[in-house]
């Protein structure tokens, strides 16, 4: 298969380029310098040997949250089992470190280079694999297929653009998808896309995020925030991406004419963007305060409260009766983040055209 062969050769002999990209990501704070060896397939902890090991891969914070329920169920049914959870982003890693139960642990996914993915699989030897949503790495999935490990693609989805692109390389798509024992999709349209690309055992089950429990929050923190924001109209703009903070500021200024005491709560999807966000909001001449790790509360004069922490989305959905969902106004093709999380905690949902 020429294209797949070319991809593997490129990843094999492209090590200098890959290392250069990783160094740039390190410089930009997108890689963890203390755990960089994991990106080469080298473990940073010992493999548990006293029971079955399930490997769960998630691409984002949202996927991590939706898979936690399945992780708990597996551990309840396998009292000696363990769960390895992989992701790529530091944000998802930090969230998982806070939320994973005992006997579950996190590692970074290795870069999709044949030598590194073989090293990863040789060490961890998973008994079962759950792959969340749609992040597909050809070399890794091909190697898993050779080892015949039971693997399910969970909550699978595929955009029309992705289907169009994969259709140009149907042979590669079929080889990659053949690694999955079963594919469970969100919609019938997704099912048709996967079948047309040569996948087998494809079933529509809906979005598993509907089955996820509500996001957690600390009651003491909620009471503190309620006291600090008493009698103030407020709204949450959650999981924002670049460009959306300016939209929030413009919305705040427009609404302030009718609600002079308005508080806008901004929760960026990636808190490490804090400095960039503060710089972008400076021209609006609004009073800003940041929550940070010591949980600073908004002041009476605060216009925009920047929540630059991880794992507190449930707290602010519970606080606010109205929430706008980030990325739903974006035209990048990614679509908005999960609106169910807000609805589960009693917060009415606002969103753009891309849900």
C-alpha positions in Angstrom: 0.0 0.0 0.0 2.2 2.9 -1.3 0.7 5.8 0.7 0.7 3.9 4.0 4.3 2.7 3.3 5.3 6.3 2.5 3.8 7.5 5.7 5.6 4.9 7.8 8.9 5.6 6.0 8.5 9.3 6.6 7.8 8.8 10.3 10.7 6.4 10.6 13.3 8.5 8.9 11.9 11.9 9.9 13.1 11.7 13.5 15.2 15.0 13.2 12.0 16.8 12.1 9.9 15.2 14.8 12.4 16.1 17.5 12.5 19.7 16.2 8.7 19.9 16.4 8.7 18.4 20.0 11.4 21.0 21.0 9.1 23.8 19.7 6.2 22.3 21.6 8.3 22.2 24.7 9.2 25.9 24.2 5.5 26.8 23.8 4.6 24.9 27.0 2.6 22.2 25.1 4.8 19.3 26.2 5.7 18.3 29.8 9.5 18.4 30.1 9.5 16.0 33.0 7.5 13.3 31.0 8.8 13.8 27.5 10.1 10.3 27.4 6.6 9.0 27.3 6.2 10.6 23.8 9.0 8.2 22.7 7.1 5.2 24.0 9.2 5.0 27.2 7.1 4.4 30.4 7.4 6.6 33.5 5.9 4.0 35.8 5.6 0.3 36.2 3.0 -1.8 34.5 0.5 -3.4 37.0 0.8 -7.2 36.7 -2.0 -8.4 39.1 -5.0 -8.3 36.7 -6.3 -7.2 33.3 -5.1 -3.9 31.9 -7.5 -1.8 29.9 -6.1 1.0 27.8 -8.3 4.0 27.1 -7.2 6.7 24.7 -8.8 10.2 24.7 -7.9 13.2 22.5 -9.3 16.0 24.6 -10.6 17.2 27.9 -14.2 16.5 26.8 -13.4 13.0 25.8 -11.6 12.4 29.0 -14.6 13.5 31.0 -17.0 11.3 29.0 -14.9 8.2 29.4 -14.5 8.4 33.2 -17.8 6.6 33.7 -16.6 3.6 31.7 -13.4 3.5 33.6 -15.2 3.4 36.9 -17.5 0.6 35.6 -14.5 -1.5 34.4 -12.7 -1.2 37.7 -15.9 -2.1 39.6 -16.2 -5.3 37.5 -12.5 -6.2 37.6 -11.4 -5.9 41.2 -7.7 -6.6 40.3 -7.8 -4.7 37.0 -6.1 -1.5 36.1 -6.7 1.2 33.5 -4.0 3.0 31.5 -5.4 6.3 30.1 -3.4 8.1 27.3 -3.8 11.6 25.8 -1.6 14.2 24.1 -2.4 17.5 25.7 -1.1 18.7 29.0 -4.6 20.1 29.8 -6.2 16.7 29.6 -3.3 15.1 31.5 -3.8 17.6 34.4 -7.5 17.0 34.5 -7.1 13.2 34.5 -4.5 13.3 37.3 -7.3 15.0 39.4 -10.2 12.8 38.3 -8.9 9.3 37.8 -9.8 6.7 40.4 -7.4 4.4 42.2 -5.9 1.7 39.8 -6.2 4.1 36.9 -3.2 6.2 35.7 -2.1 8.5 32.9 0.6 8.3 30.3 1.2 10.5 27.2 0.5 8.8 23.9 3.7 8.2 21.9 4.3 10.0 18.7 3.1 7.9 15.7 6.6 6.6 14.8 6.8 2.8 14.3 9.7 2.2 16.6 8.1 4.3 19.4 4.6 2.8 19.2 6.1 -0.8 19.2 8.1 0.1 22.3 4.9 1.4 23.9 2.9 -1.7 23.1 5.6 -4.1 24.0 5.8 -2.6 27.5 2.1 -2.1 28.3 0.6 -5.2 26.6 -3.0 -4.1 27.1 -5.7 -6.8 27.3 -8.5 -4.4 26.0 -8.4 -1.1 24.2 -11.1 1.7 24.1 -10.4 4.5 21.6 -12.6 7.6 22.1 -14.1 9.5 19.2 -12.1 10.2 16.1 -8.3 10.6 16.6 -6.7 7.9 14.4 -3.0 7.3 14.2 -2.0 5.0 11.3 1.2 3.5 12.6 -0.1 2.8 16.1 -3.4 1.4 14.9 -1.7 -0.8 12.3 0.6 -2.2 15.0 -2.3 -2.9 17.3 -4.1 -4.7 14.5 -1.1 -7.0 14.0 -1.3 -8.0 17.7 -5.1 -8.8 17.6 -5.9 -7.0 20.8 -9.7 -6.5 21.2 -10.3 -2.8 20.5 -13.4 -0.7 20.3 -13.8 2.8 18.8 -16.2 4.5 21.2 -18.4 7.5 20.5 -17.1 7.5 17.0 -17.8 10.4 14.7 -16.7 11.7 11.3 -17.3 15.0 9.7 -18.2 15.3 6.0 -14.8 16.9 5.3 -13.0 14.0 7.1 -15.0 11.5 5.1 -14.1 13.3 1.9 -10.4 13.3 2.7 -10.3 9.6 3.9 -12.2 8.6 0.7 -9.2 9.7 -1.3 -7.1 7.1 0.5 -9.7 4.3 1.1 -7.1 1.6 1.2 -5.3 3.2 4.1 -8.6 4.0 5.9 -9.7 0.3 5.6 -6.4 -0.9 6.9 -6.5 1.4 9.9 -10.2 0.8 10.7 -9.6 -3.0 10.5 -7.8 -2.8 13.8 -11.1 -2.1 15.6 -13.1 -5.1 16.7 -16.2 -2.9 16.9 -17.0 0.7 16.1 -19.8 2.4 18.1 -20.9 5.7 16.4 -22.9 8.7 17.5 -25.2 9.0 14.5 -26.4 6.9 11.5 -24.5 9.4 9.3 -21.3 8.5 11.1 -22.1 4.8 10.7 -22.5 5.2 6.9 -19.3 7.0 6.6 -17.3 4.3 8.4 -19.0 1.5 6.5 -18.2 3.2 3.2 -14.6 3.4 4.2 -14.5 -0.3 4.7 -15.0 -0.6 8.5 -16.6 -3.8 9.9 -19.0 -4.2 12.9 -20.2 -0.7 13.0 -23.2 0.2 15.2 -25.0 3.4 16.1 -25.5 3.8 19.8 -25.7 7.6 20.2 -23.5 9.9 22.2 -22.2 8.4 25.4 -21.9 11.9 26.9 -25.7 11.5 27.5 -24.9 8.8 30.0 -22.1 10.6 31.8 -22.8 11.7 35.4 -22.9 15.5 36.1 -19.5 17.3 36.5 -18.4 17.4 40.1 -18.0 20.5 42.2 -17.2 21.4 45.8 -20.2 22.6 47.8 -18.0 24.9 49.9 -16.6 26.6 46.8 -20.1 27.1 45.5 -21.3 28.7 48.7 -18.3 31.1 48.6 -19.0 32.1 45.0 -22.7 32.6 45.7 -21.9 34.9 48.6 -19.4 36.9 46.4 -21.8 37.3 43.5 -25.0 37.8 45.4 -27.6 40.0 43.7 -25.4 40.3 40.6 -26.6 39.1 37.2 -24.0 36.7 35.7 -23.4 34.4 32.9 -20.7 31.9 32.0 -18.8 31.6 28.7 -17.3 28.1 29.0 -14.5 26.3 27.1 -13.5 29.3 25.1 -10.9 29.3 22.3 -8.8 32.0 20.8 -11.0 34.9 19.5 -14.0 34.0 21.8 -12.7 36.0 24.7 -13.0 39.2 22.6 -16.6 38.2 21.7 -17.3 37.8 25.4 -16.0 41.3 26.1 -18.0 42.8 23.4 -21.1 41.0 24.6 -20.5 42.2 28.1 -20.2 45.8 27.0 -23.4 45.6 25.1 -25.3 43.9 27.9 -24.0 46.3 30.5 -26.3 49.0 29.2 -29.3 47.0 30.5 -27.5 45.2 33.3 -24.9 47.6 34.8 -23.8 45.2 37.5 -23.2 42.3 35.1 -20.5 39.7 35.8 -19.1 37.7 32.9 -17.3 34.5 33.8 -14.8 33.3 31.2 -13.5 29.8 31.4 -10.9 29.1 28.7 -10.6 25.5 27.4 -6.8 25.8 27.8 -6.0 27.8 31.0 -2.3 28.1 29.9 -3.6 30.8 27.5 -4.1 33.1 30.5 -1.4 35.7 29.6 -2.6 35.9 26.0 -6.2 36.3 27.1 -5.4 39.1 29.5 -3.4 40.9 26.7 -6.3 40.5 24.2 -8.8 41.9 26.7 -6.7 44.9 27.7 -8.1 47.3 25.0 -11.6 46.9 26.3 -10.8 48.7 29.5 -12.8 46.3 31.6 -12.0 45.3 35.2 -10.6 41.8 35.3 -9.8 39.4 38.0 -8.4 35.9 37.8 -9.3 32.9 39.9 -5.9 31.1 39.8 -4.9 28.2 42.0 -5.7 30.1 45.3 -9.3 30.5 44.2 -9.5 34.3 44.3 -13.1 35.4 44.4 -14.5 38.1 42.1 -14.7 41.6 43.6 -17.9 43.8 43.4 -16.3 45.9 40.7 -15.1 42.9 38.6 -16.5 42.9 35.0 -14.8 39.8 33.8 -13.8 36.9 36.0 -11.2 34.7 34.3 -11.3 31.1 35.6 -7.8 29.9 34.7 -8.0 26.6 36.6 -8.8 23.1 35.6 -11.6 20.8 36.8 -14.0 23.5 38.0 -16.4 23.7 35.1 -19.1 21.9 37.1 -18.8 24.5 39.8 -19.6 27.4 37.5 -22.3 25.6 35.6 -24.0 25.1 39.0 -23.4 28.8 39.9 -24.8 30.3 36.7 -28.4 29.9 35.3 -27.1 30.7 31.8 -24.0 29.4 30.0 -22.7 29.9 26.5 -20.7 27.0 25.0 -17.3 27.7 23.6 -16.2 27.0 20.0 -19.8 26.8 18.8 -19.3 30.1 16.9 -16.1 28.9 15.3 -15.8 28.0 11.6 -12.8 25.7 12.0 -14.9 22.6 11.6 -14.4 21.3 15.1 -17.8 22.2 16.4 -18.9 23.4 19.9 -18.1 21.6 23.2 -20.5 19.5 25.2 -23.7 21.4 26.1 -25.0 18.5 28.1 -22.6 19.3 31.0 -24.2 22.7 31.5 -27.8 21.3 31.1 -27.2 18.5 33.6 -26.4 21.1 36.3 -29.4 23.3 35.6 -27.7 26.0 33.5 -29.6 27.1 30.4 -27.5 26.7 27.2 -26.6 29.3 24.6 -24.6 28.3 21.6 -23.7 29.3 18.1 -24.5 27.5 14.8 -21.8 24.8 15.3 -23.0 22.5 18.1 
